[in-house]
Amino acid sequence: TSTSTMSFTLPQLLETLRAATTADTSLLHASNEQLDAWEVKQEYWTGLLDITFDRSVSDVNIRRLAIIRFKNGVTRYWRDRIVNRVKVAIQPKTKEVIRTRLLDVIYEPDRVSARQVAVAIARIARLDYPSAWPTLVSSLHEAIVYAARAMSSPDARLVLIRAAETLVQVLKEFESVRVETESVVEGDGASRRGSSAL
């Protein structure tokens, strides 16, 4: 069976990610091709998050690769796109699972993985906040407040840092949207002024 027709299971995804971290170039190429082929499957995206947050996966590079693949690809399928003449998109129920699962970032001990998760959250927030993800900012704020009040807890410091880092990333994304919008408005205004001067 060729890698492009391999059936999807979570253990198979784990093994393919493991192969994709190898130094063997032929194995690396085949693994990346298989990961690309699975992108049209709903369970691929939730599976990547399952592996990202699974601390029983002893090789942190596998967990990091899972979230990097998620971050780099998920927004391409957040809205309808055509793949091999078929319309493909992540379904609303799967999106809800993803949004909820991403907030596990506040308990993530690996700084590199957490940073990638924060970027993924910000990218999805750009599309979904506030209409489809109205609780995002308030959830992160509540986590910060709770952790700040419970600093005697061993996990509180981690929660405080991760929630704050994620909120900063989200706010930076919102700011970039604002700047882009202002640039478009200013560009339209200048164009109209130029047209009226003709």
C-alpha positions as CSV (number, residue, x, y, z in Angstrom):
1,T,0.0,0.0,0.0
2,S,1.4,3.5,-0.9
3,T,1.6,6.1,1.8
4,S,-1.0,8.3,0.1
5,T,-3.7,5.6,0.6
6,M,-2.8,4.7,4.2
7,S,-5.9,4.6,6.4
8,F,-6.0,7.1,9.3
9,T,-5.7,6.1,12.9
10,L,-4.2,7.9,15.9
11,P,-1.4,5.3,16.3
12,Q,-0.7,5.6,12.6
13,L,-0.5,9.4,12.9
14,L,1.9,9.0,15.8
15,E,4.2,6.7,13.9
16,T,4.1,8.9,10.8
17,L,5.0,11.9,12.8
18,R,7.8,9.9,14.4
19,A,9.1,9.0,10.9
20,A,8.8,12.6,9.9
21,T,11.4,13.5,12.6
22,T,14.0,11.1,11.2
23,A,17.2,12.0,9.4
24,D,16.4,9.4,6.6
25,T,15.4,11.7,3.7
26,S,13.4,9.1,1.8
27,L,11.4,8.2,5.0
28,L,11.0,11.9,5.8
29,H,9.6,12.7,2.3
30,A,7.1,9.8,2.4
31,S,5.9,10.7,5.9
32,N,5.3,14.3,4.9
33,E,3.4,13.2,1.8
34,Q,1.2,11.1,4.0
35,L,0.6,13.9,6.5
36,D,-0.3,16.2,3.6
37,A,-2.8,13.5,2.3
38,W,-4.5,13.3,5.7
39,E,-5.2,17.0,5.9
40,V,-8.7,16.5,4.3
41,K,-9.7,14.3,7.2
42,Q,-11.5,15.9,10.2
43,E,-9.8,13.5,12.7
44,Y,-6.4,14.5,11.5
45,W,-6.6,18.0,13.0
46,T,-8.0,16.7,16.4
47,G,-5.4,13.9,16.3
48,L,-2.6,16.4,16.0
49,L,-3.8,18.1,19.1
50,D,-4.2,14.8,20.9
51,I,-0.5,14.1,20.3
52,T,0.6,17.7,21.0
53,F,-0.8,17.5,24.5
54,D,0.0,13.9,25.2
55,R,2.9,14.0,27.7
56,S,3.2,10.2,27.5
57,V,4.8,10.8,24.1
58,S,8.4,10.8,25.4
59,D,10.0,12.4,22.3
60,V,9.1,16.1,22.6
61,N,10.1,16.6,19.0
62,I,7.1,14.5,17.9
63,R,4.8,16.7,20.0
64,R,6.4,19.8,18.6
65,L,6.0,18.6,15.0
66,A,2.4,17.8,15.6
67,I,1.5,21.4,16.7
68,I,3.7,22.9,13.9
69,R,1.8,20.8,11.3
70,F,-1.5,21.9,13.0
71,K,-0.5,25.6,13.1
72,N,0.8,25.7,9.5
73,G,-2.2,24.0,8.0
74,V,-5.4,24.3,10.0
75,T,-6.5,27.8,8.8
76,R,-6.4,26.6,5.2
77,Y,-9.3,24.3,6.0
78,W,-11.1,26.5,8.4
79,R,-13.2,27.7,5.5
80,D,-14.3,25.8,2.4
81,R,-11.5,25.0,-0.1
82,I,-11.4,22.7,-3.1
83,V,-9.1,19.7,-3.0
84,N,-9.2,17.4,-6.0
85,R,-12.4,19.0,-7.2
86,V,-14.1,18.3,-3.9
87,K,-15.1,21.0,-1.3
88,V,-13.3,20.3,2.0
89,A,-13.7,22.2,5.3
90,I,-13.3,21.5,9.0
91,Q,-16.9,21.0,10.3
92,P,-18.5,23.2,13.0
93,K,-18.5,20.3,15.6
94,T,-14.8,19.6,14.9
95,K,-14.0,23.3,15.2
96,E,-15.7,23.4,18.6
97,V,-13.6,20.5,19.8
98,I,-10.4,22.2,18.4
99,R,-11.2,25.5,20.1
100,T,-11.8,23.8,23.4
101,R,-8.7,21.6,23.2
102,L,-6.4,24.4,22.2
103,L,-7.0,26.1,25.6
104,D,-5.1,23.1,27.2
105,V,-2.1,25.3,26.3
106,I,-2.3,26.8,29.8
107,Y,-1.1,23.5,31.2
108,E,1.6,22.8,28.6
109,P,5.1,22.5,30.2
110,D,7.1,22.7,26.9
111,R,7.7,26.3,26.0
112,V,8.3,25.6,22.3
113,S,5.0,23.7,21.9
114,A,3.1,26.3,23.9
115,R,4.4,29.1,21.7
116,Q,3.2,27.2,18.6
117,V,-0.2,26.6,20.2
118,A,-0.6,30.3,21.0
119,V,0.1,31.3,17.4
120,A,-2.5,28.7,16.2
121,I,-5.0,30.1,18.7
122,A,-4.3,33.6,17.4
123,R,-4.7,32.6,13.8
124,I,-8.1,30.9,14.5
125,A,-9.2,33.9,16.6
126,R,-8.6,36.1,13.6
127,L,-11.3,34.2,11.8
128,D,-13.6,33.2,14.7
129,Y,-13.5,36.0,17.3
130,P,-15.9,37.2,18.5
131,S,-18.7,35.5,16.4
132,A,-17.8,31.8,16.9
133,W,-15.3,32.1,19.8
134,P,-16.8,34.8,22.1
135,T,-15.3,33.4,25.3
136,L,-11.7,33.2,24.2
137,V,-10.4,36.5,25.7
138,S,-12.5,36.1,28.8
139,S,-11.3,32.5,29.3
140,L,-7.6,33.5,29.1
141,H,-8.2,36.5,31.4
142,E,-10.0,34.3,34.0
143,A,-7.1,31.8,33.9
144,I,-4.7,34.6,34.6
145,V,-6.7,36.0,37.5
146,Y,-7.2,32.5,39.0
147,A,-3.5,31.7,38.7
148,A,-2.5,35.0,40.2
149,R,-4.7,34.3,43.3
150,A,-3.4,30.8,43.7
151,M,0.4,31.2,43.4
152,S,0.9,28.7,46.2
153,S,-0.2,26.0,43.8
154,P,2.6,24.4,41.9
155,D,0.7,24.7,38.6
156,A,-0.4,28.3,39.1
157,R,2.8,29.8,37.8
158,L,2.7,27.8,34.6
159,V,-1.0,28.6,34.0
160,L,-0.3,32.3,34.6
161,I,2.6,32.4,32.2
162,R,0.9,30.3,29.4
163,A,-2.4,32.2,29.6
164,A,-0.6,35.6,29.5
165,E,1.6,34.5,26.6
166,T,-1.4,33.3,24.7
167,L,-3.4,36.4,25.4
168,V,-0.5,38.6,24.2
169,Q,-0.3,36.6,21.0
170,V,-4.1,36.9,20.4
171,L,-4.0,40.7,21.0
172,K,-1.0,41.1,18.6
173,E,-3.1,39.3,16.0
174,F,-6.1,41.6,16.6
175,E,-3.7,44.6,16.3
176,S,-2.4,43.4,13.0
177,V,-6.0,43.1,11.7
178,R,-6.7,46.7,12.9
179,V,-3.6,48.0,11.1
180,E,-4.5,46.1,7.9
181,T,-8.0,47.5,8.0
182,E,-6.9,51.0,8.6
183,S,-4.4,50.7,5.6
184,V,-7.2,49.5,3.3
185,V,-9.5,52.3,4.4
186,E,-6.7,54.9,3.9
187,G,-5.9,53.4,0.5
188,D,-9.5,53.6,-0.5
189,G,-9.8,57.2,0.7
190,A,-6.7,58.2,-1.3
191,S,-8.0,56.4,-4.4
192,R,-11.3,58.2,-4.2
193,R,-9.5,61.6,-3.7
194,G,-7.3,60.9,-6.6
195,S,-10.3,60.0,-8.8
196,S,-12.2,63.1,-7.8
197,A,-9.2,65.3,-8.7
198,L,-9.2,64.0,-12.3
